């Protein structure tokens, strides 16, 4: 996917995130933004890396890696890695790794 295609999958306040508010490495399949409150919809899409701030919501496929701040929510497939802050909610499938702060909840689906 190119940066314009990624932009359509990342919303902030119901609108696509401005192109200058995020970085996209197509070869590494890595998304990075310091903007809070993002909704990232990569449903059914595997093997991405996400580097974000706080209060984000993620919908992704399997084998993704998340490096986030606090108060994020995740709906993912299998084999994901989470490095997060506190107050996060995870709804995941099998074989995931969690390195989190306090008050996080994991729901296995």
C-alpha positions as CSV (number, residue, x, y, z in Angstrom):
1,X,0.0,0.0,0.0
2,X,1.2,3.5,-0.7
3,X,0.8,6.5,1.7
4,X,-2.5,7.6,0.2
5,X,-4.0,4.2,0.7
6,X,-2.8,4.1,4.3
7,X,-4.4,7.5,4.9
8,X,-7.8,6.1,4.1
9,X,-7.4,3.5,6.8
10,X,-6.3,5.9,9.6
11,X,-8.9,8.3,10.9
12,X,-8.7,11.1,13.5
13,X,-12.0,12.6,14.6
14,X,-13.8,10.8,11.8
15,X,-11.5,12.2,9.0
16,X,-8.5,10.8,7.3
17,X,-5.3,11.7,9.1
18,X,-3.4,14.5,7.2
19,X,-0.5,13.1,5.2
20,X,2.0,15.2,7.1
21,X,0.9,13.8,10.4
22,X,2.3,10.3,9.8
23,X,5.1,8.4,8.3
24,X,4.8,5.3,6.2
25,X,7.6,2.9,5.3
26,X,6.1,0.8,2.5
27,X,9.0,-1.7,2.4
28,X,9.0,-2.3,6.2
29,X,5.2,-2.1,6.3
30,X,5.6,0.4,9.2
31,X,3.2,3.2,10.2
32,X,4.3,5.9,12.7
33,X,2.4,8.9,14.1
34,X,2.6,10.9,17.3
35,X,-1.0,12.0,17.0
36,X,-3.4,10.8,19.7
37,X,-6.9,9.4,19.2
38,X,-6.4,7.5,15.9
39,X,-8.7,4.8,14.6
40,X,-6.7,2.4,12.4
41,X,-8.6,-0.1,10.4
42,X,-6.4,-2.8,8.9
43,X,-9.0,-5.5,9.4
44,X,-7.8,-8.8,7.9
45,X,-4.4,-7.3,6.9
46,X,-1.4,-9.1,8.4
47,X,2.3,-8.2,9.1
48,X,2.2,-4.5,9.9
49,X,4.1,-2.5,12.6
50,X,2.3,0.4,14.3
51,X,4.0,3.1,16.3
52,X,1.4,5.5,17.8
53,X,0.5,7.8,20.7
54,X,-2.4,7.3,23.1
55,X,-6.1,6.7,22.9
56,X,-5.9,4.7,19.6
57,X,-8.1,2.0,18.4
58,X,-6.7,-0.8,16.2
59,X,-8.4,-3.4,14.0
60,X,-5.9,-5.6,12.3
61,X,-5.0,-9.1,11.1
62,X,-2.3,-11.3,12.4
63,X,1.4,-11.0,13.1
64,X,1.3,-7.3,13.8
65,X,3.4,-5.3,16.2
66,X,2.1,-2.4,18.3
67,X,4.3,0.1,20.0
68,X,1.9,2.6,21.7
69,X,1.3,4.8,24.6
70,X,-1.6,4.4,27.0
71,X,-5.4,3.8,26.8
72,X,-5.5,2.0,23.5
73,X,-7.9,-0.7,22.3
74,X,-6.9,-3.6,20.0
75,X,-8.9,-6.2,18.0
76,X,-6.4,-8.4,16.3
77,X,-5.6,-11.9,14.9
78,X,-2.9,-14.3,16.0
79,X,0.8,-13.9,16.8
80,X,0.8,-10.2,17.6
81,X,3.3,-8.3,19.9
82,X,2.1,-5.5,22.1
83,X,4.4,-2.9,23.8
84,X,2.0,-0.5,25.4
85,X,1.4,1.9,28.3
86,X,-1.4,1.5,30.9
87,X,-5.2,1.1,30.6
88,X,-5.3,-0.8,27.3
89,X,-7.9,-3.4,26.2
90,X,-6.9,-6.3,24.0
91,X,-9.3,-8.6,22.2
92,X,-7.0,-11.1,20.4
93,X,-6.5,-14.6,19.2
94,X,-3.8,-17.0,20.1
95,X,0.0,-16.7,20.7
96,X,0.3,-13.0,21.4
97,X,3.0,-11.3,23.5
98,X,2.1,-8.5,25.9
99,X,4.5,-6.0,27.6
100,X,2.1,-3.5,29.2
101,X,1.6,-1.0,32.0
102,X,-1.0,-1.4,34.7
103,X,-4.8,-1.8,34.5
104,X,-4.8,-3.7,31.1
105,X,-7.5,-6.2,30.1
106,X,-7.0,-9.1,27.7
107,X,-10.0,-10.9,26.2
108,X,-9.1,-14.1,24.2
109,X,-11.5,-14.7,21.2
